[in-house]
Amino acid sequence: MFGFLQGRSVFLSATAALLIVMSEPVRAWNDAGHMLVARIAWLRMTPEQRTQVSEVLKHHPHYESYLTDKCPPDVAREEWAFLRAATWSDYIRPPKTLDADKVATHERHKFHRGPWHYVNFPYRVGQAESALPAEALPNETNILREIETSQKVVQKLLKFDLGAVSGISHESNRAVRICWLFHLIGDLHQPMHAVALVDEKLFPDGDHGDQGGNLLAIRADAKAKPQRLHAYWDGILGYDSRFSSVCDLADLLSRDPTLAPDKLAELATHKRPRDWAAESYAAAKTHAYLDGKIPLVLYSEIEGKKGGEDQVPAVSTIEGATSRTLARRRMALAGNRLAETLKAALEH
């Protein structure tokens, strides 16, 4: 995968790593990626099904201020809101400088729920097993639990939602939860959102290892600047989130015969979110961590100028192409599964 693999390069700074743990939010796909997943779902739904989703979204507390804001003049508001629903969960992230007490009462940021975006199943360098471990690393909640809860809220099967913001109506919370479904189904298909590389020597003070690649450095190619391994996967299909660009890429993937629903065998055999996590875990092991052969370089050391950029592993041309092909498949799977999840939740 990488331009060089001369051993296992390790730079260790527990203090610096801890700072990153406390300050760096975990993301998955960028806005373009999440909108792509939503667009694929839109193409897989009937006009009646799209209308059902749109009617739910109209009760969202940020419907006017975000979901329909900046709607292109030639795009229907309902379609724009559908795509923006997938990015809302990142829009509400608070800045690192905002005090926790102010976040709790902020009109926008009070909806933020960091632990909902991921689940950390442990991976250790050199392990042969690619199957999903029985248990994830402990956390107050995780993406699998919140997808299930969001489904129940949208289906009106849950009377009391522990994750709801105080003071909003049931219909508004239902709209909030359907946005979480958009986003979390996309998140779960980003390989780095189901895994954490655990290494007691490298991460002695962290109980979530490398936090899905957020603490490790990589270069997209030999000439590129270092970035976080997680961020590399977030933007692997580009950063253009313009409506026309997202639609063009969604149309391209939808016309790809290898990504047609009947060619995506996982759609028929992997029905549960845990199955989707297992796919991401196996993909991360093979393609992100190179089955344990990736040189481990802490991003904090490079950021702090304590290590040379040339020591950061660079993705080879061949593996870069392979990873982009994998990412396109993950996007196609996510879009199809989002469509099916929305249909099932609203038909209940």
C-alpha positions as a Python dict, from the first residue, in 0.01 Angstrom:
ca = {
    (1, 'M'): (0, 0, 0),
    (2, 'F'): (273, 244, 84),
    (3, 'G'): (575, 390, -90),
    (4, 'F'): (794, 250, 185),
    (5, 'L'): (750, -20, 446),
    (6, 'Q'): (1091, -33, 611),
    (7, 'G'): (982, -162, 948),
    (8, 'R'): (742, -17, 1198),
    (9, 'S'): (818, 352, 1253),
    (10, 'V'): (677, 464, 1585),
    (11, 'F'): (678, 814, 1729),
    (12, 'L'): (537, 833, 2077),
    (13, 'S'): (412, 1129, 2274),
    (14, 'A'): (142, 1044, 2526),
    (15, 'T'): (82, 1406, 2614),
    (16, 'A'): (37, 1514, 2255),
    (17, 'A'): (-187, 1218, 2182),
    (18, 'L'): (-402, 1303, 2480),
    (19, 'L'): (-449, 1655, 2350),
    (20, 'I'): (-570, 1519, 2021),
    (21, 'V'): (-807, 1280, 2201),
    (22, 'M'): (-966, 1567, 2386),
    (23, 'S'): (-985, 1815, 2102),
    (24, 'E'): (-1024, 1640, 1769),
    (25, 'P'): (-1380, 1545, 1664),
    (26, 'V'): (-1436, 1218, 1485),
    (27, 'R'): (-1581, 1259, 1139),
    (28, 'A'): (-1677, 1024, 860),
    (29, 'W'): (-1692, 1109, 491),
    (30, 'N'): (-1701, 1480, 415),
    (31, 'D'): (-2010, 1678, 310),
    (32, 'A'): (-1966, 1564, -49),
    (33, 'G'): (-1957, 1199, 61),
    (34, 'H'): (-2264, 1222, 282),
    (35, 'M'): (-2459, 1409, 15),
    (36, 'L'): (-2357, 1140, -234),
    (37, 'V'): (-2503, 869, -10),
    (38, 'A'): (-2827, 1070, 21),
    (39, 'R'): (-2844, 1128, -353),
    (40, 'I'): (-2810, 756, -424),
    (41, 'A'): (-3090, 692, -175),
    (42, 'W'): (-3304, 960, -346),
    (43, 'L'): (-3260, 782, -680),
    (44, 'R'): (-3367, 453, -522),
    (45, 'M'): (-3696, 592, -384),
    (46, 'T'): (-4032, 662, -545),
    (47, 'P'): (-4179, 1015, -553),
    (48, 'E'): (-4427, 908, -285),
    (49, 'Q'): (-4151, 780, -58),
    (50, 'R'): (-3950, 1099, -106),
    (51, 'T'): (-4257, 1300, -9),
    (52, 'Q'): (-4296, 1096, 309),
    (53, 'V'): (-3940, 1182, 412),
    (54, 'S'): (-3988, 1547, 318),
    (55, 'E'): (-4297, 1576, 536),
    (56, 'V'): (-4102, 1448, 836),
    (57, 'L'): (-3811, 1684, 769),
    (58, 'K'): (-4039, 1989, 761),
    (59, 'H'): (-4073, 1959, 1140),
    (60, 'H'): (-3697, 1986, 1191),
    (61, 'P'): (-3592, 2279, 1416),
    (62, 'H'): (-3330, 2377, 1157),
    (63, 'Y'): (-3545, 2323, 848),
    (64, 'E'): (-3530, 2686, 737),
    (65, 'S'): (-3194, 2780, 888),
    (66, 'Y'): (-3002, 2482, 748),
    (67, 'L'): (-3189, 2208, 561),
    (68, 'T'): (-3337, 2441, 299),
    (69, 'D'): (-3088, 2727, 338),
    (70, 'K'): (-2879, 2816, 29),
    (71, 'C'): (-3098, 2600, -193),
    (72, 'P'): (-2983, 2643, -554),
    (73, 'P'): (-3246, 2828, -759),
    (74, 'D'): (-3295, 2540, -1002),
    (75, 'V'): (-3333, 2271, -731),
    (76, 'A'): (-3654, 2177, -549),
    (77, 'R'): (-3643, 2262, -178),
    (78, 'E'): (-3750, 1909, -84),
    (79, 'E'): (-3467, 1753, -280),
    (80, 'W'): (-3212, 1998, -140),
    (81, 'A'): (-3333, 1931, 216),
    (82, 'F'): (-3303, 1556, 154),
    (83, 'L'): (-2934, 1590, 68),
    (84, 'R'): (-2865, 1843, 344),
    (85, 'A'): (-3026, 1609, 597),
    (86, 'A'): (-2722, 1387, 554),
    (87, 'T'): (-2477, 1663, 655),
    (88, 'W'): (-2675, 1819, 941),
    (89, 'S'): (-2507, 1601, 1206),
    (90, 'D'): (-2171, 1758, 1119),
    (91, 'Y'): (-2320, 2109, 1092),
    (92, 'I'): (-2414, 2098, 1460),
    (93, 'R'): (-2062, 2017, 1582),
    (94, 'P'): (-1946, 2284, 1828),
    (95, 'P'): (-1612, 2461, 1788),
    (96, 'K'): (-1340, 2333, 2018),
    (97, 'T'): (-1325, 2674, 2185),
    (98, 'L'): (-1687, 2672, 2303),
    (99, 'D'): (-1738, 2584, 2670),
    (100, 'A'): (-1943, 2274, 2744),
    (101, 'D'): (-2207, 2469, 2937),
    (102, 'K'): (-2258, 2699, 2639),
    (103, 'V'): (-2282, 2403, 2402),
    (104, 'A'): (-2566, 2260, 2611),
    (105, 'T'): (-2781, 2570, 2560),
    (106, 'H'): (-2671, 2675, 2212),
    (107, 'E'): (-2952, 2677, 1956),
    (108, 'R'): (-2743, 2480, 1710),
    (109, 'H'): (-2471, 2294, 1899),
    (110, 'K'): (-2694, 2151, 2173),
    (111, 'F'): (-2796, 1880, 1925),
    (112, 'H'): (-2438, 1752, 1892),
    (113, 'R'): (-2378, 1393, 2005),
    (114, 'G'): (-2015, 1297, 1944),
    (115, 'P'): (-2019, 928, 2050),
    (116, 'W'): (-2312, 857, 1818),
    (117, 'H'): (-2091, 879, 1508),
    (118, 'Y'): (-1877, 568, 1557),
    (119, 'V'): (-1813, 237, 1724),
    (120, 'N'): (-1460, 121, 1807),
    (121, 'F'): (-1407, -250, 1758),
    (122, 'P'): (-1047, -331, 1854),
    (123, 'Y'): (-785, -428, 1600),
    (124, 'R'): (-429, -525, 1689),
    (125, 'V'): (-137, -513, 1451),
    (126, 'G'): (-63, -856, 1316),
    (127, 'Q'): (-389, -1023, 1406),
    (128, 'A'): (-506, -1277, 1148),
    (129, 'E'): (-877, -1250, 1226),
    (130, 'S'): (-1081, -1017, 1004),
    (131, 'A'): (-1421, -1095, 1156),
    (132, 'L'): (-1584, -838, 1380),
    (133, 'P'): (-1491, -886, 1748),
    (134, 'A'): (-1774, -986, 1977),
    (135, 'E'): (-1754, -664, 2179),
    (136, 'A'): (-1662, -306, 2098),
    (137, 'L'): (-1444, -96, 2324),
    (138, 'P'): (-1658, 50, 2607),
    (139, 'N'): (-1836, 379, 2545),
    (140, 'E'): (-2151, 550, 2670),
    (141, 'T'): (-2322, 465, 2341),
    (142, 'N'): (-2222, 403, 1981),
    (143, 'I'): (-2340, 427, 1622),
    (144, 'L'): (-2505, 83, 1625),
    (145, 'R'): (-2722, 165, 1924),
    (146, 'E'): (-2815, 506, 1785),
    (147, 'I'): (-2914, 374, 1443),
    (148, 'E'): (-3147, 130, 1619),
    (149, 'T'): (-3289, 403, 1844),
    (150, 'S'): (-3332, 641, 1551),
    (151, 'Q'): (-3525, 375, 1361),
    (152, 'K'): (-3759, 326, 1656),
    (153, 'V'): (-3817, 700, 1695),
    (154, 'V'): (-3896, 744, 1325),
    (155, 'Q'): (-4126, 441, 1341),
    (156, 'K'): (-4298, 597, 1647),
    (157, 'L'): (-4215, 289, 1854),
    (158, 'L'): (-4026, 474, 2126),
    (159, 'K'): (-4217, 704, 2359),
    (160, 'F'): (-3916, 848, 2541),
    (161, 'D'): (-3588, 924, 2368),
    (162, 'L'): (-3297, 966, 2609),
    (163, 'G'): (-3096, 1138, 2337),
    (164, 'A'): (-3355, 1404, 2260),
    (165, 'V'): (-3288, 1771, 2319),
    (166, 'S'): (-3502, 1903, 2602),
    (167, 'G'): (-3804, 2107, 2505),
    (168, 'I'): (-3860, 2000, 2145),
    (169, 'S'): (-4177, 1827, 2028),
    (170, 'H'): (-4202, 1461, 1936),
    (171, 'E'): (-4242, 1555, 1569),
    (172, 'S'): (-3934, 1777, 1580),
    (173, 'N'): (-3733, 1504, 1750),
    (174, 'R'): (-3854, 1256, 1489),
    (175, 'A'): (-3719, 1490, 1219),
    (176, 'V'): (-3391, 1518, 1409),
    (177, 'R'): (-3366, 1141, 1435),
    (178, 'I'): (-3433, 1087, 1065),
    (179, 'C'): (-3140, 1320, 996),
    (180, 'W'): (-2930, 1103, 1224),
    (181, 'L'): (-3033, 799, 1020),
    (182, 'F'): (-2913, 972, 704),
    (183, 'H'): (-2580, 1055, 860),
    (184, 'L'): (-2506, 748, 1070),
    (185, 'I'): (-2576, 500, 792),
    (186, 'G'): (-2325, 693, 585),
    (187, 'D'): (-2081, 704, 877),
    (188, 'L'): (-2098, 330, 937),
    (189, 'H'): (-1987, 261, 580),
    (190, 'Q'): (-1668, 464, 621),
    (191, 'P'): (-1422, 189, 722),
    (192, 'M'): (-1252, 394, 995),
    (193, 'H'): (-1577, 439, 1189),
    (194, 'A'): (-1596, 79, 1305),
    (195, 'V'): (-1240, 20, 1424),
    (196, 'A'): (-965, 135, 1655),
    (197, 'L'): (-606, 15, 1641),
    (198, 'V'): (-518, -83, 1998),
    (199, 'D'): (-156, -68, 2109),
    (200, 'E'): (-73, -23, 2479),
    (201, 'K'): (277, 107, 2403),
    (202, 'L'): (171, 355, 2140),
    (203, 'F'): (-149, 465, 2316),
    (204, 'P'): (-87, 393, 2688),
    (205, 'D'): (-332, 656, 2812),
    (206, 'G'): (-612, 602, 2564),
    (207, 'D'): (-885, 342, 2595),
    (208, 'H'): (-985, 383, 2230),
    (209, 'G'): (-650, 328, 2063),
    (210, 'D'): (-591, 538, 1754),
    (211, 'Q'): (-958, 648, 1749),
    (212, 'G'): (-1030, 513, 1405),
    (213, 'G'): (-711, 646, 1252),
    (214, 'N'): (-750, 997, 1393),
    (215, 'L'): (-416, 974, 1574),
    (216, 'L'): (-210, 828, 1288),
    (217, 'A'): (-46, 1012, 998),
    (218, 'I'): (-48, 925, 628),
    (219, 'R'): (22, 1092, 295),
    (220, 'A'): (-214, 1052, -1),
    (221, 'D'): (92, 1014, -222),
    (222, 'A'): (467, 1067, -201),
    (223, 'K'): (435, 1442, -270),
    (224, 'A'): (138, 1511, -42),
    (225, 'K'): (142, 1672, 300),
    (226, 'P'): (72, 1448, 601),
    (227, 'Q'): (-287, 1417, 716),
    (228, 'R'): (-474, 1199, 960),
    (229, 'L'): (-544, 847, 836),
    (230, 'H'): (-910, 901, 919),
    (231, 'A'): (-924, 1225, 718),
    (232, 'Y'): (-770, 1052, 419),
    (233, 'W'): (-1068, 817, 406),
    (234, 'D'): (-1316, 1099, 471),
    (235, 'G'): (-1216, 1275, 150),
    (236, 'I'): (-1106, 984, -65),
    (237, 'L'): (-1368, 1060, -334),
    (238, 'G'): (-1311, 1435, -337),
    (239, 'Y'): (-1443, 1748, -171),
    (240, 'D'): (-1680, 1902, -426),
    (241, 'S'): (-2017, 1929, -248),
    (242, 'R'): (-2192, 2140, -513),
    (243, 'F'): (-2532, 1995, -596),
    (244, 'S'): (-2445, 1941, -964),
    (245, 'S'): (-2119, 1766, -878),
    (246, 'V'): (-2283, 1537, -623),
    (247, 'C'): (-2557, 1448, -873),
    (248, 'D'): (-2302, 1378, -1147),
    (249, 'L'): (-2107, 1139, -926),
    (250, 'A'): (-2425, 970, -800),
    (251, 'D'): (-2539, 921, -1159),
    (252, 'L'): (-2197, 781, -1248),
    (253, 'L'): (-2209, 528, -964),
    (254, 'S'): (-2570, 440, -1041),
    (255, 'R'): (-2477, 365, -1403),
    (256, 'D'): (-2180, 149, -1303),
    (257, 'P'): (-2294, -209, -1374),
    (258, 'T'): (-2069, -344, -1099),
    (259, 'L'): (-2253, -127, -844),
    (260, 'A'): (-2607, -215, -950),
    (261, 'P'): (-2815, -338, -655),
    (262, 'D'): (-2830, -691, -794),
    (263, 'K'): (-2450, -695, -817),
    (264, 'L'): (-2401, -585, -456),
    (265, 'A'): (-2431, -924, -292),
    (266, 'E'): (-2401, -772, 55),
    (267, 'L'): (-2743, -609, 16),
    (268, 'A'): (-2910, -950, 20),
    (269, 'T'): (-2695, -1114, 286),
    (270, 'H'): (-2603, -834, 529),
    (271, 'K'): (-2924, -681, 658),
    (272, 'R'): (-2826, -554, 1005),
    (273, 'P'): (-2615, -251, 1098),
    (274, 'R'): (-2378, -486, 1280),
    (275, 'D'): (-2320, -662, 946),
    (276, 'W'): (-2234, -325, 789),
    (277, 'A'): (-1990, -259, 1073),
    (278, 'A'): (-1830, -597, 1006),
    (279, 'E'): (-1778, -499, 641),
    (280, 'S'): (-1614, -171, 745),
    (281, 'Y'): (-1396, -343, 1004),
    (282, 'A'): (-1264, -594, 750),
    (283, 'A'): (-1204, -315, 496),
    (284, 'A'): (-1012, -107, 750),
    (285, 'K'): (-796, -404, 848),
    (286, 'T'): (-705, -480, 488),
    (287, 'H'): (-695, -140, 318),
    (288, 'A'): (-627, 118, 592),
    (289, 'Y'): (-398, -78, 824),
    (290, 'L'): (-261, -305, 548),
    (291, 'D'): (-310, -611, 766),
    (292, 'G'): (-73, -461, 1021),
    (293, 'K'): (204, -360, 781),
    (294, 'I'): (134, 14, 793),
    (295, 'P'): (417, 209, 961),
    (296, 'L'): (264, 368, 1270),
    (297, 'V'): (347, 739, 1283),
    (298, 'L'): (162, 963, 1526),
    (299, 'Y'): (10, 1269, 1362),
    (300, 'S'): (80, 1470, 1677),
    (301, 'E'): (453, 1417, 1630),
    (302, 'I'): (445, 1542, 1272),
    (303, 'E'): (216, 1831, 1364),
    (304, 'G'): (454, 1924, 1646),
    (305, 'K'): (756, 1913, 1410),
    (306, 'K'): (911, 1630, 1613),
    (307, 'G'): (927, 1392, 1318),
    (308, 'G'): (1014, 1428, 952),
    (309, 'E'): (736, 1429, 693),
    (310, 'D'): (934, 1180, 484),
    (311, 'Q'): (881, 925, 761),
    (312, 'V'): (504, 935, 711),
    (313, 'P'): (379, 643, 498),
    (314, 'A'): (262, 739, 148),
    (315, 'V'): (-19, 561, -35),
    (316, 'S'): (99, 400, -357),
    (317, 'T'): (-75, 470, -688),
    (318, 'I'): (-210, 116, -709),
    (319, 'E'): (-345, 102, -355),
    (320, 'G'): (-489, 452, -387),
    (321, 'A'): (-691, 337, -686),
    (322, 'T'): (-796, 21, -502),
    (323, 'S'): (-909, 220, -199),
    (324, 'R'): (-1112, 460, -415),
    (325, 'T'): (-1284, 164, -580),
    (326, 'L'): (-1364, 28, -234),
    (327, 'A'): (-1496, 369, -123),
    (328, 'R'): (-1728, 389, -423),
    (329, 'R'): (-1868, 48, -333),
    (330, 'R'): (-1915, 154, 29),
    (331, 'M'): (-2101, 466, -89),
    (332, 'A'): (-2326, 262, -316),
    (333, 'L'): (-2406, 19, -36),
    (334, 'A'): (-2476, 303, 205),
    (335, 'G'): (-2710, 479, -38),
    (336, 'N'): (-2909, 164, -109),
    (337, 'R'): (-2930, 76, 259),
    (338, 'L'): (-3035, 428, 353),
    (339, 'A'): (-3318, 408, 101),
    (340, 'E'): (-3436, 74, 235),
    (341, 'T'): (-3409, 188, 596),
    (342, 'L'): (-3615, 501, 528),
    (343, 'K'): (-3880, 304, 340),
    (344, 'A'): (-3912, 50, 620),
    (345, 'A'): (-3923, 313, 893),
    (346, 'L'): (-4196, 519, 724),
    (347, 'E'): (-4405, 222, 612),
    (348, 'H'): (-4419, 88, 967),
}
